Amino acid sequence: MRDPDFWRKDGIVPKLLSPLSMLWRAGTCVRTLTTTARHPGCPVFCVGNFTVGGAGKTPTAVALFDLLTSLGRTPHFVSRGYGGSIIGPHQVDAKRDTAEKVGDEPLLLAKHGPVWISRERSLGAEMARDAGADAIILDDGLQNPSLIKDCSFAVIDSRYGIGNGRVMPAGPMREPLMTGLEKVRAIILIGDQTPDFIANLPASVPVLRAQVNATNGSDFAGKRVFAFAGIGRPEKFYASLKQTGADMLQTRDFADHHPFSDQELAELRTAARNIDAALVTTEKDLMRLPSDRRDGISSLDIHLVFDAPDQLAQIVKSVLADG
């Protein structure tokens, strides 16, 4: 599924759908009132967002993991495991588990540290604590009421912002902006643009700016490539690939978290061969391919770089000190 175009700008369709947004908000309210929130007894850092779709949460979670590790902590990731079949709690085994079982994002996170899958986030956090974690990084779950967070960050793609600012289905928002702002310690704005809503943020919500950089960009400089992606906003991936100096001859989009069939992969390989290009995809898409189906397909690996890393470090240190 891809974001509908009317989510990006306000207009007649979002206005007509706005009454349905009240149902979404009512459901969220009922869920919050009927859920007993729990805390695992160690600091919980949530990396979430206000909108549906890709914003850059995974590289942000990895950056937070690296920071906590540098501060002497033993962090574990906790994820719902979107796209996977396992309910959990379950610790991800990167060598045995597949994306069909645990989801693509947990497999990607598992390259960096321990990951727990749990539809019930609080249970996953408690299992991580019992396994030796002294800090939890919650991958998504800003709107999930079952786990008490000590510090939440809202990750925002600077090109997309908050779309038309309306709540689903009239827009991409999971909750009203003001409600979301009350939950977060800071906004992490990824990219070089500044969405209009940033100018009206309260002073209590700082904006930490960051950029996505390619870890292996030199592998693609001057190379003829056929790029494909099954993520929320594939245009971000294509832009990053172009920045490496790759000669991007053709692209193909798939739905977010798309499970690639053997036939689709064969078609992609044929199309790339016909134009004498290498197949390149995202790390997340590569995670959804079993190792024996990755021949001839490489990924653009990325990491997050903060414009002022001390800002994030100060916030994290203050949370740890309070804990």
ZATIMI-971858 format. One record per residue (C-alpha): residue in three letters; x, y negated, z. Coordinates in nm, 4 decimals. Each point is the difference from the previous one (the first is absolute). Example, Ala and Ser with C-alpha at 12.3 -4.5 7.8 and 13.67 -1.06 7.14 Angstrom:
+------+----------+----------+----------+
! resn !        u !        v !        w !
+------+----------+----------+----------+
!  ala !   1.2300 !   0.4500 !   0.7800 !
!  ser !   0.1370 !  -0.3440 !  -0.0660 !
+------+----------+----------+----------+
***
This chain:
+------+----------+----------+----------+
! resn !        u !        v !        w !
+------+----------+----------+----------+
!  met !   0.0000 !   0.0000 !   0.0000 !
!  arg !   0.1233 !  -0.3511 !  -0.0862 !
!  asp !  -0.0987 !  -0.3339 !   0.1455 !
!  pro !  -0.2871 !  -0.1519 !  -0.2021 !
!  asp !   0.0902 !  -0.3285 !  -0.1678 !
!  phe !  -0.2642 !  -0.1933 !   0.1930 !
!  trp !   0.1886 !   0.0687 !   0.3242 !
!  arg !   0.2713 !  -0.2385 !  -0.1139 !
!  lys !  -0.2151 !  -0.3113 !  -0.0493 !
!  asp !  -0.3326 !  -0.1094 !   0.1408 !
!  gly !  -0.3039 !  -0.0074 !  -0.2256 !
!  ile !  -0.3561 !   0.1177 !  -0.0480 !
!  val !   0.0673 !   0.3725 !   0.0537 !
!  pro !   0.1729 !  -0.0439 !   0.3393 !
!  lys !  -0.2800 !  -0.2304 !   0.1129 !
!  leu !  -0.2640 !   0.2539 !  -0.0979 !
!  leu !   0.1869 !   0.2739 !   0.1871 !
!  ser !   0.0600 !  -0.2050 !   0.3139 !
!  pro !  -0.3103 !   0.1317 !   0.1832 !
!  leu !   0.1449 !   0.3509 !  -0.0292 !
!  ser !   0.3133 !  -0.1242 !   0.1731 !
!  met !  -0.2109 !  -0.0401 !   0.3127 !
!  leu !  -0.0615 !   0.3745 !  -0.0011 !
!  trp !   0.3747 !   0.0658 !  -0.0173 !
!  arg !   0.0614 !  -0.2403 !   0.2865 !
!  ala !  -0.2827 !   0.1533 !   0.2031 !
!  gly !   0.1483 !   0.3464 !  -0.0468 !
!  thr !   0.3376 !  -0.1259 !   0.1206 !
!  cys !  -0.1617 !  -0.1572 !   0.3045 !
!  val !  -0.1839 !   0.3203 !   0.0915 !
!  arg !   0.3181 !   0.2025 !  -0.0369 !
!  thr !   0.1887 !  -0.2367 !   0.2292 !
!  leu !  -0.2717 !   0.0038 !   0.2649 !
!  thr !  -0.0252 !   0.3794 !   0.0010 !
!  thr !   0.3749 !   0.0722 !   0.0052 !
!  thr !   0.2076 !   0.0258 !   0.3153 !
!  ala !   0.3416 !  -0.1480 !  -0.0706 !
!  arg !   0.3083 !   0.1676 !   0.1430 !
!  his !   0.3645 !  -0.0950 !   0.0411 !
!  pro !   0.2871 !   0.2518 !  -0.0158 !
!  gly !   0.2100 !  -0.1685 !   0.2671 !
!  cys !   0.2667 !  -0.1332 !  -0.2357 !
!  pro !  -0.0033 !  -0.3060 !  -0.2276 !
!  val !  -0.2222 !   0.0325 !  -0.3071 !
!  phe !   0.0831 !  -0.2081 !  -0.3076 !
!  cys !  -0.2670 !  -0.0049 !  -0.2694 !
!  val !   0.0819 !  -0.0755 !  -0.3628 !
!  gly !  -0.3354 !  -0.0710 !  -0.1632 !
!  asn !  -0.1740 !  -0.2430 !  -0.2310 !
!  phe !  -0.3231 !  -0.1914 !  -0.0408 !
!  thr !  -0.0845 !   0.1365 !  -0.3446 !
!  val !  -0.0284 !   0.3387 !  -0.1651 !
!  gly !   0.2658 !   0.0950 !  -0.2524 !
!  gly !   0.3767 !  -0.0146 !  -0.0040 !
!  ala !   0.1637 !  -0.2900 !   0.1794 !
!  gly !   0.3410 !   0.1399 !   0.0949 !
!  lys !  -0.0735 !   0.1715 !   0.3304 !
!  thr !   0.2310 !   0.2973 !  -0.0581 !
!  pro !   0.3254 !  -0.1949 !  -0.0563 !
!  thr !  -0.1013 !  -0.2258 !   0.2894 !
!  ala !  -0.0436 !   0.3014 !   0.2284 !
!  val !   0.3439 !   0.1264 !  -0.1047 !
!  ala !   0.1572 !  -0.3401 !   0.0709 !
!  leu !  -0.1619 !  -0.0014 !   0.3436 !
!  phe !   0.1288 !   0.3530 !   0.0627 !
!  asp !   0.3547 !  -0.1099 !  -0.0848 !
!  leu !  -0.0283 !  -0.3021 !   0.2300 !
!  leu !  -0.1307 !   0.2021 !   0.2947 !
!  thr !   0.2731 !   0.2577 !  -0.0525 !
!  ser !   0.2648 !  -0.2722 !  -0.0003 !
!  leu !  -0.1405 !  -0.1182 !   0.3333 !
!  gly !   0.0588 !   0.3431 !   0.1525 !
!  arg !  -0.3550 !   0.1283 !  -0.0269 !
!  thr !  -0.1225 !   0.3369 !  -0.1294 !
!  pro !  -0.3006 !  -0.0924 !  -0.2139 !
!  his !  -0.2396 !   0.2434 !  -0.1673 !
!  phe !  -0.2480 !  -0.0771 !  -0.2761 !
!  val !  -0.3695 !   0.0822 !   0.0393 !
!  ser !  -0.2201 !   0.0133 !  -0.3094 !
!  arg !  -0.3507 !   0.1057 !  -0.0895 !
!  gly !   0.1446 !   0.1938 !  -0.2917 !
!  tyr !  -0.2270 !  -0.1473 !  -0.2645 !
!  gly !  -0.0390 !   0.2363 !  -0.2950 !
!  gly !   0.1080 !   0.3044 !   0.2002 !
!  ser !  -0.2093 !   0.2871 !   0.1289 !
!  ile !   0.1542 !   0.0382 !   0.3469 !
!  ile !  -0.2011 !  -0.1529 !   0.2829 !
!  gly !   0.2784 !   0.0324 !   0.2570 !
!  pro !   0.1653 !  -0.0818 !   0.2225 !
!  his !   0.2810 !   0.1425 !  -0.2104 !
!  gln !   0.3661 !  -0.0924 !  -0.0309 !
!  val !   0.0994 !  -0.0364 !  -0.3629 !
!  asp !   0.2613 !   0.2422 !  -0.1298 !
!  ala !   0.1496 !  -0.1686 !  -0.3059 !
!  lys !   0.1385 !   0.3309 !  -0.1294 !
!  arg !  -0.3217 !   0.2019 !   0.0261 !
!  asp !  -0.2933 !  -0.2396 !  -0.0030 !
!  thr !  -0.1508 !  -0.1302 !  -0.3216 !
!  ala !  -0.1910 !  -0.3171 !  -0.0810 !
!  glu !  -0.3141 !   0.2118 !  -0.0336 !
!  lys !   0.0349 !   0.0916 !   0.3667 !
!  val !   0.1320 !  -0.3162 !   0.1627 !
!  gly !  -0.0297 !  -0.2792 !  -0.2592 !
!  asp !   0.2674 !  -0.1780 !  -0.2005 !
!  glu !   0.0793 !  -0.2847 !   0.2401 !
!  pro !   0.0848 !   0.2305 !   0.2956 !
!  leu !   0.2379 !   0.1978 !  -0.2221 !
!  leu !   0.1707 !  -0.3240 !  -0.0966 !
!  leu !   0.0240 !  -0.1109 !   0.3636 !
!  ala !   0.1396 !   0.3406 !   0.0959 !
!  lys !   0.3134 !  -0.0819 !  -0.1994 !
!  his !   0.0783 !  -0.2532 !   0.2735 !
!  gly !  -0.1292 !   0.1458 !   0.3262 !
!  pro !  -0.2526 !   0.2211 !   0.1828 !
!  val !  -0.3570 !  -0.0289 !  -0.1262 !
!  trp !  -0.3237 !   0.1220 !   0.1556 !
!  ile !  -0.3252 !   0.0505 !  -0.1884 !
!  ser !  -0.3182 !  -0.0470 !   0.1977 !
!  arg !  -0.3486 !  -0.1088 !  -0.1020 !
!  glu !  -0.0400 !  -0.0934 !   0.3672 !
!  arg !   0.2817 !  -0.2536 !   0.0289 !
!  ser !   0.0128 !   0.0071 !   0.3804 !
!  leu !   0.0615 !   0.3766 !   0.0043 !
!  gly !   0.2793 !  -0.0367 !  -0.2524 !
!  ala !   0.1637 !  -0.2715 !   0.2094 !
!  glu !  -0.0187 !   0.2177 !   0.3126 !
!  met !   0.1544 !   0.2946 !  -0.1830 !
!  ala !   0.2812 !  -0.2250 !  -0.1229 !
!  arg !   0.0596 !  -0.1254 !   0.3535 !
!  asp !   0.0142 !   0.3544 !   0.1341 !
!  ala !   0.2524 !   0.0869 !  -0.2721 !
!  gly !   0.2360 !  -0.2742 !   0.1160 !
!  ala !  -0.1199 !  -0.3209 !  -0.1628 !
!  asp !   0.0391 !  -0.3132 !   0.2097 !
!  ala !  -0.1583 !  -0.2219 !  -0.2648 !
!  ile !  -0.2801 !   0.0678 !  -0.2486 !
!  ile !  -0.0279 !  -0.1481 !  -0.3479 !
!  leu !  -0.3587 !   0.0274 !  -0.1164 !
!  asp !  -0.0127 !   0.0101 !  -0.3793 !
!  asp !  -0.3283 !  -0.1782 !  -0.0763 !
!  gly !  -0.2809 !   0.0075 !   0.2562 !
!  leu !  -0.0334 !  -0.3700 !   0.0806 !
!  gln !  -0.3780 !   0.0447 !   0.0009 !
!  asn !   0.0114 !   0.3369 !   0.1805 !
!  pro !  -0.1322 !  -0.0406 !   0.3564 !
!  ser !   0.1209 !   0.3305 !   0.1505 !
!  leu !   0.3573 !  -0.1085 !   0.0714 !
!  ile !   0.0998 !  -0.3038 !   0.2025 !
!  lys !   0.2744 !  -0.1951 !  -0.1781 !
!  asp !   0.2642 !  -0.2094 !   0.1709 !
!  cys !   0.0900 !  -0.1878 !  -0.3171 !
!  ser !  -0.1655 !  -0.0070 !  -0.3412 !
!  phe !   0.1270 !  -0.1412 !  -0.3270 !
!  ala !  -0.2158 !  -0.0745 !  -0.3029 !
!  val !   0.1876 !   0.0648 !  -0.3230 !
!  ile !  -0.1121 !  -0.2108 !  -0.2965 !
!  asp !   0.1022 !   0.0084 !  -0.3643 !
!  ser !   0.0677 !  -0.3655 !  -0.0826 !
!  arg !  -0.1296 !   0.0370 !  -0.3577 !
!  tyr !  -0.3323 !   0.1477 !   0.1075 !
!  gly !  -0.0478 !  -0.1713 !   0.3346 !
!  ile !  -0.3424 !   0.0871 !   0.1385 !
!  gly !  -0.1743 !   0.0008 !  -0.3396 !
!  asn !  -0.3288 !  -0.1880 !   0.0122 !
!  gly !   0.0026 !   0.0210 !   0.3805 !
!  arg !  -0.3258 !   0.1928 !   0.0235 !
!  val !  -0.0601 !   0.3236 !   0.1905 !
!  met !  -0.0636 !   0.3252 !  -0.1870 !
!  pro !  -0.1755 !   0.0662 !  -0.2302 !
!  ala !  -0.0195 !  -0.3677 !  -0.0986 !
!  gly !   0.3782 !  -0.0306 !   0.0313 !
!  pro !   0.3128 !   0.1868 !   0.1088 !
!  met !  -0.0081 !  -0.1006 !   0.3674 !
!  arg !  -0.0372 !   0.2726 !   0.2617 !
!  glu !  -0.1197 !  -0.2614 !   0.2475 !
!  pro !  -0.0469 !  -0.3779 !   0.0087 !
!  leu !   0.3284 !  -0.1881 !  -0.0038 !
!  met !  -0.0524 !  -0.1687 !   0.3382 !
!  thr !  -0.0783 !   0.3352 !   0.1632 !
!  gly !   0.3170 !   0.1477 !  -0.1445 !
!  leu !   0.2146 !  -0.2943 !   0.1052 !
!  glu !  -0.1037 !   0.0536 !   0.3605 !
!  lys !   0.1621 !   0.3445 !  -0.0101 !
!  val !   0.3417 !  -0.0798 !  -0.1420 !
!  arg !   0.3224 !  -0.1380 !   0.1408 !
!  ala !   0.1206 !  -0.1146 !  -0.3424 !
!  ile !  -0.0619 !   0.0218 !  -0.3724 !
!  ile !   0.2674 !   0.1563 !  -0.2191 !
!  leu !  -0.0300 !  -0.1632 !  -0.3423 !
!  ile !   0.1753 !   0.1998 !  -0.2722 !
!  gly !   0.0955 !  -0.1839 !  -0.3184 !
!  asp !   0.0920 !  -0.3492 !  -0.1129 !
!  gln !  -0.3471 !  -0.1542 !  -0.0259 !
!  thr !  -0.2125 !  -0.1691 !   0.2668 !
!  pro !  -0.3741 !   0.0804 !  -0.0003 !
!  asp !  -0.2312 !  -0.2932 !   0.0722 !
!  phe !  -0.1298 !   0.1405 !   0.3294 !
!  ile !   0.3485 !  -0.0139 !   0.1551 !
!  ala !  -0.0250 !  -0.3797 !   0.0344 !
!  asn !  -0.2998 !   0.0341 !   0.2340 !
!  leu !   0.1411 !   0.2602 !   0.2371 !
!  pro !   0.0014 !  -0.0810 !   0.3721 !
!  ala !   0.3391 !  -0.0899 !   0.1451 !
!  ser !  -0.0197 !   0.3091 !   0.2211 !
!  val !   0.0470 !   0.2295 !  -0.3032 !
!  pro !   0.3484 !  -0.0413 !  -0.1485 !
!  val !   0.0738 !   0.1049 !  -0.3576 !
!  leu !   0.3082 !   0.2162 !  -0.0552 !
!  arg !   0.1089 !  -0.0006 !  -0.3626 !
!  ala !   0.1608 !   0.3019 !  -0.1638 !
!  gln !   0.0969 !   0.1294 !  -0.3432 !
!  val !  -0.0006 !   0.3473 !  -0.1516 !
!  asn !   0.3414 !   0.0928 !  -0.1377 !
!  ala !   0.0955 !   0.3037 !  -0.2044 !
!  thr !   0.2445 !   0.2326 !   0.1742 !
!  asn !   0.1044 !   0.1715 !  -0.3234 !
!  gly !  -0.0672 !  -0.2797 !  -0.2478 !
!  ser !   0.3340 !   0.0418 !  -0.1752 !
!  asp !  -0.1154 !   0.3432 !  -0.1210 !
!  phe !  -0.2504 !  -0.1682 !  -0.2331 !
!  ala !   0.1855 !  -0.3083 !  -0.1221 !
!  gly !  -0.0130 !  -0.0029 !  -0.3796 !
!  lys !  -0.1758 !   0.3373 !  -0.0085 !
!  arg !  -0.3000 !   0.0738 !  -0.2238 !
!  val !  -0.2824 !   0.1069 !   0.2315 !
!  phe !  -0.3602 !   0.1165 !  -0.0069 !
!  ala !  -0.1480 !  -0.0995 !   0.3372 !
!  phe !  -0.3087 !   0.1523 !   0.1597 !
!  ala !  -0.1595 !  -0.0496 !   0.3392 !
!  gly !  -0.2953 !   0.1151 !   0.2079 !
!  ile !   0.0047 !  -0.2671 !   0.2696 !
!  gly !  -0.2375 !  -0.2757 !   0.1050 !
!  arg !   0.1680 !  -0.2756 !  -0.2021 !
!  pro !   0.2321 !   0.1492 !  -0.2617 !
!  glu !   0.0889 !  -0.3427 !  -0.1394 !
!  lys !   0.2203 !  -0.0528 !   0.3078 !
!  phe !   0.2013 !   0.3102 !  -0.0885 !
!  tyr !   0.0362 !  -0.1040 !  -0.3626 !
!  ala !   0.1206 !  -0.3454 !   0.1044 !
!  ser !   0.2622 !   0.1514 !   0.2301 !
!  leu !   0.1155 !   0.2342 !  -0.2751 !
!  lys !   0.0355 !  -0.2891 !  -0.2457 !
!  gln !   0.2102 !  -0.1893 !   0.2541 !
!  thr !   0.2599 !   0.2787 !  -0.0128 !
!  gly !   0.0592 !  -0.0789 !  -0.3660 !
!  ala !  -0.1791 !   0.3091 !  -0.1273 !
!  asp !  -0.1358 !  -0.0057 !  -0.3549 !
!  met !  -0.3587 !   0.0945 !   0.0818 !
!  leu !  -0.1512 !   0.1213 !  -0.3259 !
!  gln !  -0.3305 !   0.1363 !   0.1248 !
!  thr !  -0.2070 !   0.0412 !   0.3174 !
!  arg !  -0.2916 !   0.2119 !   0.1130 !
!  asp !  -0.2187 !  -0.0587 !   0.3040 !
!  phe !  -0.1757 !   0.2622 !   0.2095 !
!  ala !  -0.2350 !  -0.0311 !   0.2965 !
!  asp !   0.1510 !  -0.0512 !   0.3451 !
!  his !   0.1273 !   0.3306 !   0.1480 !
!  his !  -0.0750 !   0.1749 !  -0.3293 !
!  pro !   0.0811 !   0.3751 !   0.0007 !
!  phe !   0.1891 !   0.0585 !  -0.3241 !
!  ser !  -0.0939 !   0.3100 !  -0.1974 !
!  asp !   0.2446 !   0.2084 !  -0.2009 !
!  gln !  -0.1705 !  -0.1183 !  -0.3190 !
!  glu !   0.0394 !  -0.3674 !   0.0945 !
!  leu !   0.3671 !   0.0488 !   0.0789 !
!  ala !   0.0515 !   0.1808 !  -0.3304 !
!  glu !  -0.1689 !  -0.2878 !  -0.1828 !
!  leu !   0.2163 !  -0.2541 !   0.1796 !
!  arg !   0.3172 !   0.1900 !  -0.0851 !
!  thr !  -0.1033 !   0.0235 !  -0.3657 !
!  ala !  -0.0871 !  -0.3692 !  -0.0197 !
!  ala !   0.3333 !  -0.0978 !   0.1557 !
!  arg !   0.1921 !   0.2322 !  -0.2296 !
!  asn !  -0.1740 !  -0.1468 !  -0.3059 !
!  ile !   0.1359 !  -0.3458 !   0.0795 !
!  asp !   0.3355 !   0.1256 !   0.1284 !
!  ala !  -0.0651 !  -0.1256 !   0.3528 !
!  ala !   0.0529 !   0.1304 !   0.3512 !
!  leu !  -0.3005 !   0.0616 !   0.2253 !
!  val !   0.0029 !  -0.2155 !   0.3122 !
!  thr !  -0.2547 !  -0.0194 !   0.2796 !
!  thr !  -0.0270 !  -0.1152 !   0.3620 !
!  glu !   0.1392 !   0.1859 !   0.3007 !
!  lys !  -0.3541 !   0.0540 !   0.1210 !
!  asp !  -0.1123 !   0.1533 !  -0.3299 !
!  leu !   0.3050 !   0.2245 !  -0.0060 !
!  met !  -0.0974 !   0.1313 !   0.3440 !
!  arg !  -0.3228 !   0.1351 !  -0.1499 !
!  leu !   0.1938 !   0.2172 !  -0.2446 !
!  pro !   0.1322 !   0.3356 !   0.1217 !
!  ser !   0.3784 !   0.0204 !  -0.0357 !
!  asp !  -0.0276 !   0.2422 !  -0.2914 !
!  arg !  -0.2079 !  -0.2528 !  -0.2004 !
!  arg !   0.2354 !  -0.2973 !   0.0321 !
!  asp !   0.2433 !   0.0885 !  -0.2776 !
!  gly !   0.0723 !  -0.3004 !  -0.2170 !
!  ile !  -0.1867 !  -0.2407 !   0.2292 !
!  ser !   0.1837 !  -0.2516 !   0.2154 !
!  ser !  -0.1301 !  -0.2538 !   0.2497 !
!  leu !   0.0762 !  -0.3613 !   0.0758 !
!  asp !   0.0884 !   0.0006 !   0.3692 !
!  ile !  -0.0730 !  -0.3170 !   0.1946 !
!  his !   0.0659 !  -0.1571 !   0.3372 !
!  leu !  -0.1243 !  -0.3129 !   0.1725 !
!  val !   0.2265 !  -0.2974 !   0.0699 !
!  phe !  -0.1210 !  -0.2741 !   0.2346 !
!  asp !   0.0844 !  -0.3606 !  -0.0800 !
!  ala !   0.0620 !  -0.0615 !   0.3713 !
!  pro !   0.0466 !   0.3411 !   0.1686 !
!  asp !   0.0544 !  -0.1589 !   0.3418 !
!  gln !  -0.3679 !  -0.1009 !   0.0063 !
!  leu !  -0.1120 !   0.3623 !  -0.0097 !
!  ala !   0.2694 !   0.1051 !   0.2458 !
!  gln !  -0.1107 !  -0.2632 !   0.2526 !
!  ile !  -0.3610 !   0.1161 !  -0.0129 !
!  val !   0.0955 !   0.3666 !   0.0392 !
!  lys !   0.2384 !  -0.0714 !   0.2851 !
!  ser !  -0.2656 !  -0.1969 !   0.1880 !
!  val !  -0.2473 !   0.2873 !  -0.0345 !
!  leu !   0.2576 !   0.2502 !   0.1254 !
!  ala !   0.0845 !  -0.2274 !   0.2924 !
!  asp !  -0.3671 !  -0.0261 !   0.0962 !
!  gly !  -0.0332 !   0.3783 !  -0.0175 !
+------+----------+----------+----------+
***
